[in-house]
Amino acid sequence: MKTRLVRIGNSRGVRLPKLLIKQSGLTDEVELRVRDGAIVITCAVGPRFGWAEAAKQMRTGGEDLLLDPPTSTRFDDKEWKW
């Protein structure tokens, strides 16, 4: 689809048709990147998007174990009281 850049103050912009926005799943906040001479628009997702689902899958597969065994500290050995 061809379109034109429109002037927005000192910048330029592109109007995206509603159908393209719907098909791509874009929301109000997007990220822009330049890749190989093209401007790529993607959904802006939080820094931990998908972590909860990944943790559930790890738990299901038994992959959520500690890498090293827990070690006690001086606080654990002498200072902590139940």
Distance bins in CASP14 RR format, pairs under 12 A and 6 or more apart:
PFRMAT RR
TARGET T0000
AUTHOR 0000-0000-0000
RMODE 2
METHOD distances of the structure
MODEL  1
1 14 0 0 0 0 0 1 0 0 0 0 0
1 15 0 0 0 0 0 1 0 0 0 0 0
1 16 0 0 0 0 1 0 0 0 0 0 0
1 17 1 0 0 1 0 0 0 0 0 0 0
1 19 0 0 0 0 1 0 0 0 0 0 0
1 20 1 0 0 1 0 0 0 0 0 0 0
1 23 0 0 0 0 0 1 0 0 0 0 0
2 14 0 0 0 0 0 1 0 0 0 0 0
2 17 0 0 0 0 0 1 0 0 0 0 0
3 12 0 0 0 0 0 1 0 0 0 0 0
3 13 0 0 0 0 1 0 0 0 0 0 0
3 14 1 0 1 0 0 0 0 0 0 0 0
3 15 1 0 0 1 0 0 0 0 0 0 0
3 16 0 0 0 0 1 0 0 0 0 0 0
3 17 0 0 0 0 1 0 0 0 0 0 0
3 20 0 0 0 0 1 0 0 0 0 0 0
4 12 0 0 0 0 1 0 0 0 0 0 0
4 13 0 0 0 0 1 0 0 0 0 0 0
4 14 0 0 0 0 1 0 0 0 0 0 0
4 15 0 0 0 0 1 0 0 0 0 0 0
5 11 0 0 0 0 1 0 0 0 0 0 0
5 12 1 0 1 0 0 0 0 0 0 0 0
5 13 1 0 1 0 0 0 0 0 0 0 0
5 14 1 0 0 1 0 0 0 0 0 0 0
5 15 0 0 0 0 1 0 0 0 0 0 0
5 39 0 0 0 0 0 1 0 0 0 0 0
6 12 1 0 0 1 0 0 0 0 0 0 0
6 13 1 0 1 0 0 0 0 0 0 0 0
6 14 1 0 0 1 0 0 0 0 0 0 0
6 15 1 0 0 1 0 0 0 0 0 0 0
6 16 0 0 0 0 0 1 0 0 0 0 0
7 13 1 0 0 1 0 0 0 0 0 0 0
7 14 0 0 0 0 0 1 0 0 0 0 0
8 14 0 0 0 0 1 0 0 0 0 0 0
8 15 0 0 0 0 0 1 0 0 0 0 0
12 39 0 0 0 0 0 1 0 0 0 0 0
13 32 0 0 0 0 0 1 0 0 0 0 0
13 39 0 0 0 0 0 1 0 0 0 0 0
13 41 0 0 0 0 0 1 0 0 0 0 0
14 20 0 0 0 0 0 1 0 0 0 0 0
14 21 0 0 0 0 0 1 0 0 0 0 0
14 30 0 0 0 0 0 1 0 0 0 0 0
14 32 0 0 0 0 0 1 0 0 0 0 0
14 39 0 0 0 0 1 0 0 0 0 0 0
14 41 0 0 0 0 1 0 0 0 0 0 0
15 21 0 0 0 0 0 1 0 0 0 0 0
16 22 0 0 0 0 0 1 0 0 0 0 0
16 23 0 0 0 0 0 1 0 0 0 0 0
16 24 0 0 0 0 1 0 0 0 0 0 0
16 25 0 0 0 0 0 1 0 0 0 0 0
16 26 1 0 0 1 0 0 0 0 0 0 0
16 30 0 0 0 0 1 0 0 0 0 0 0
16 39 0 0 0 0 0 1 0 0 0 0 0
16 41 0 0 0 0 1 0 0 0 0 0 0
17 23 0 0 0 0 1 0 0 0 0 0 0
17 24 0 0 0 0 0 1 0 0 0 0 0
17 26 0 0 0 0 0 1 0 0 0 0 0
18 24 0 0 0 0 0 1 0 0 0 0 0
18 25 0 0 0 0 0 1 0 0 0 0 0
18 26 0 0 0 0 0 1 0 0 0 0 0
19 25 0 0 0 0 0 1 0 0 0 0 0
19 26 0 0 0 0 0 1 0 0 0 0 0
20 26 0 0 0 0 1 0 0 0 0 0 0
20 41 0 0 0 0 1 0 0 0 0 0 0
21 27 0 0 0 0 1 0 0 0 0 0 0
21 28 0 0 0 0 0 1 0 0 0 0 0
21 30 0 0 0 0 1 0 0 0 0 0 0
21 41 0 0 0 0 1 0 0 0 0 0 0
21 43 0 0 0 0 0 1 0 0 0 0 0
24 30 0 0 0 0 1 0 0 0 0 0 0
24 40 0 0 0 0 0 1 0 0 0 0 0
24 41 1 0 0 1 0 0 0 0 0 0 0
24 42 0 0 0 0 1 0 0 0 0 0 0
24 43 1 0 0 1 0 0 0 0 0 0 0
25 41 0 0 0 0 0 1 0 0 0 0 0
25 42 0 0 0 0 1 0 0 0 0 0 0
25 43 1 0 0 1 0 0 0 0 0 0 0
25 44 0 0 0 0 0 1 0 0 0 0 0
25 45 0 0 0 0 0 1 0 0 0 0 0
26 32 0 0 0 0 0 1 0 0 0 0 0
26 40 0 0 0 0 0 1 0 0 0 0 0
26 41 1 0 0 1 0 0 0 0 0 0 0
26 42 0 0 0 0 1 0 0 0 0 0 0
26 43 1 0 1 0 0 0 0 0 0 0 0
26 44 0 0 0 0 1 0 0 0 0 0 0
26 45 0 0 0 0 0 1 0 0 0 0 0
27 41 0 0 0 0 0 1 0 0 0 0 0
27 42 0 0 0 0 0 1 0 0 0 0 0
27 43 1 0 1 0 0 0 0 0 0 0 0
27 44 1 0 0 1 0 0 0 0 0 0 0
27 45 0 0 0 0 1 0 0 0 0 0 0
27 46 0 0 0 0 0 1 0 0 0 0 0
28 43 0 0 0 0 0 1 0 0 0 0 0
28 44 0 0 0 0 1 0 0 0 0 0 0
29 41 0 0 0 0 0 1 0 0 0 0 0
29 42 0 0 0 0 0 1 0 0 0 0 0
29 43 1 0 0 1 0 0 0 0 0 0 0
29 44 1 0 1 0 0 0 0 0 0 0 0
29 45 0 0 0 0 1 0 0 0 0 0 0
29 46 0 0 0 0 1 0 0 0 0 0 0
30 39 0 0 0 0 0 1 0 0 0 0 0
30 40 0 0 0 0 1 0 0 0 0 0 0
30 41 1 0 1 0 0 0 0 0 0 0 0
30 42 1 0 0 1 0 0 0 0 0 0 0
30 43 1 0 0 1 0 0 0 0 0 0 0
30 44 1 0 1 0 0 0 0 0 0 0 0
30 45 0 0 0 0 0 1 0 0 0 0 0
31 39 0 0 0 0 0 1 0 0 0 0 0
31 40 0 0 0 0 1 0 0 0 0 0 0
31 41 1 0 0 1 0 0 0 0 0 0 0
31 42 1 0 1 0 0 0 0 0 0 0 0
31 43 1 0 0 1 0 0 0 0 0 0 0
31 44 1 0 1 0 0 0 0 0 0 0 0
31 45 0 0 0 0 1 0 0 0 0 0 0
31 46 0 0 0 0 0 1 0 0 0 0 0
31 47 0 0 0 0 0 1 0 0 0 0 0
31 49 0 0 0 0 0 1 0 0 0 0 0
32 38 0 0 0 0 0 1 0 0 0 0 0
32 39 1 0 0 1 0 0 0 0 0 0 0
32 40 1 0 0 1 0 0 0 0 0 0 0
32 41 1 0 1 0 0 0 0 0 0 0 0
32 42 0 0 0 0 1 0 0 0 0 0 0
32 43 0 0 0 0 0 1 0 0 0 0 0
32 44 0 0 0 0 1 0 0 0 0 0 0
33 39 1 0 0 1 0 0 0 0 0 0 0
33 40 1 0 1 0 0 0 0 0 0 0 0
33 41 0 0 0 0 1 0 0 0 0 0 0
33 42 1 0 0 1 0 0 0 0 0 0 0
33 44 0 0 0 0 0 1 0 0 0 0 0
34 40 1 0 0 1 0 0 0 0 0 0 0
34 41 0 0 0 0 0 1 0 0 0 0 0
35 41 0 0 0 0 0 1 0 0 0 0 0
35 42 0 0 0 0 0 1 0 0 0 0 0
42 49 0 0 0 0 0 1 0 0 0 0 0
43 49 0 0 0 0 1 0 0 0 0 0 0
45 51 0 0 0 0 0 1 0 0 0 0 0
48 54 0 0 0 0 1 0 0 0 0 0 0
48 55 0 0 0 0 0 1 0 0 0 0 0
50 56 0 0 0 0 1 0 0 0 0 0 0
50 57 0 0 0 0 0 1 0 0 0 0 0
50 58 0 0 0 0 0 1 0 0 0 0 0
51 57 0 0 0 0 0 1 0 0 0 0 0
51 58 0 0 0 0 0 1 0 0 0 0 0
52 58 0 0 0 0 0 1 0 0 0 0 0
52 59 0 0 0 0 0 1 0 0 0 0 0
53 59 0 0 0 0 0 1 0 0 0 0 0
53 60 0 0 0 0 0 1 0 0 0 0 0
54 60 0 0 0 0 0 1 0 0 0 0 0
54 61 0 0 0 0 0 1 0 0 0 0 0
54 63 0 0 0 0 1 0 0 0 0 0 0
54 64 0 0 0 0 0 1 0 0 0 0 0
55 61 0 0 0 0 0 1 0 0 0 0 0
55 62 0 0 0 0 0 1 0 0 0 0 0
55 63 0 0 0 0 1 0 0 0 0 0 0
55 64 1 0 0 1 0 0 0 0 0 0 0
56 62 0 0 0 0 0 1 0 0 0 0 0
56 63 0 0 0 0 0 1 0 0 0 0 0
56 64 0 0 0 0 1 0 0 0 0 0 0
57 63 0 0 0 0 1 0 0 0 0 0 0
57 64 0 0 0 0 1 0 0 0 0 0 0
58 64 1 0 1 0 0 0 0 0 0 0 0
58 65 0 0 0 0 1 0 0 0 0 0 0
59 65 0 0 0 0 0 1 0 0 0 0 0
70 76 0 0 0 0 1 0 0 0 0 0 0
71 77 0 0 0 0 0 1 0 0 0 0 0
72 78 0 0 0 0 1 0 0 0 0 0 0
72 79 0 0 0 0 0 1 0 0 0 0 0
72 80 0 0 0 0 1 0 0 0 0 0 0
73 79 0 0 0 0 1 0 0 0 0 0 0
73 80 0 0 0 0 1 0 0 0 0 0 0
74 80 0 0 0 0 1 0 0 0 0 0 0
75 81 0 0 0 0 0 1 0 0 0 0 0
76 82 0 0 0 0 0 1 0 0 0 0 0
END
